[in-house]
Amino acid sequence: MLFPFDIRQTYFLSTAFGTSRSIVWLQNQRDTTLERVRGPSPRRDDPHDFRVGRLKHERVKVPRGDRLLDWGLQVMNVHSNRKAILEVEFVDEEGTGLGPTLEFYALIAAELQRRDLAIWLCDDELMTAANEQPVDKGEGMKPVGYYI
């Protein structure tokens, strides 16, 4: 390889995700380096220090239920080309931020494993063994064989 891995990784992180994320990443790298050299500082002492604002956050409210995959597709279609951090909330539930957002992505990943979508090759016979139990992914019990 012409360039070492750390150089390639730095190049990737500073160019792959758009200008605003690159600027924020480079500022964070600079702050980390300065803290290593000078130690942690509660406030910025440099009067010439110019900071670009935070990344924009967008919130989306999504209902739970059997149509979660449809809602996930709609959310991705609308927000995929934006340069903002997406936070997901569930309708009629408390909680915002990373927890519900990660749960939303986990539920979407589980929905993509549904047998009726026929997007996976599966040679399994429908398992009806006594040790097989219905699956609960947060939306209620699903019958045996519902997921691949």
Rosetta blueprint (number, residue, H / E / L):
1 M L
2 L L
3 F L
4 P L
5 F H
6 D H
7 I H
8 R H
9 Q H
10 T H
11 Y H
12 F H
13 L H
14 S H
15 T H
16 A L
17 F L
18 G L
19 T H
20 S H
21 R H
22 S H
23 I H
24 V H
25 W H
26 L H
27 Q H
28 N H
29 Q H
30 R H
31 D H
32 T H
33 T H
34 L H
35 E H
36 R H
37 V H
38 R H
39 G L
40 P L
41 S L
42 P L
43 R L
44 R L
45 D L
46 D L
47 P L
48 H L
49 D L
50 F L
51 R L
52 V L
53 G L
54 R L
55 L L
56 K L
57 H E
58 E E
59 R E
60 V E
61 K E
62 V E
63 P L
64 R L
65 G L
66 D L
67 R L
68 L H
69 L H
70 D H
71 W H
72 G H
73 L H
74 Q H
75 V H
76 M H
77 N H
78 V H
79 H H
80 S L
81 N L
82 R L
83 K L
84 A L
85 I E
86 L E
87 E E
88 V E
89 E E
90 F E
91 V L
92 D L
93 E L
94 E L
95 G L
96 T L
97 G L
98 L H
99 G H
100 P H
101 T H
102 L H
103 E H
104 F H
105 Y H
106 A H
107 L H
108 I H
109 A H
110 A H
111 E H
112 L L
113 Q L
114 R E
115 R H
116 D H
117 L H
118 A L
119 I L
120 W L
121 L L
122 C L
123 D L
124 D L
125 E L
126 L L
127 M L
128 T L
129 A L
130 A L
131 N L
132 E L
133 Q L
134 P L
135 V E
136 D E
137 K L
138 G L
139 E L
140 G L
141 M E
142 K E
143 P L
144 V L
145 G L
146 Y L
147 Y E
148 I L
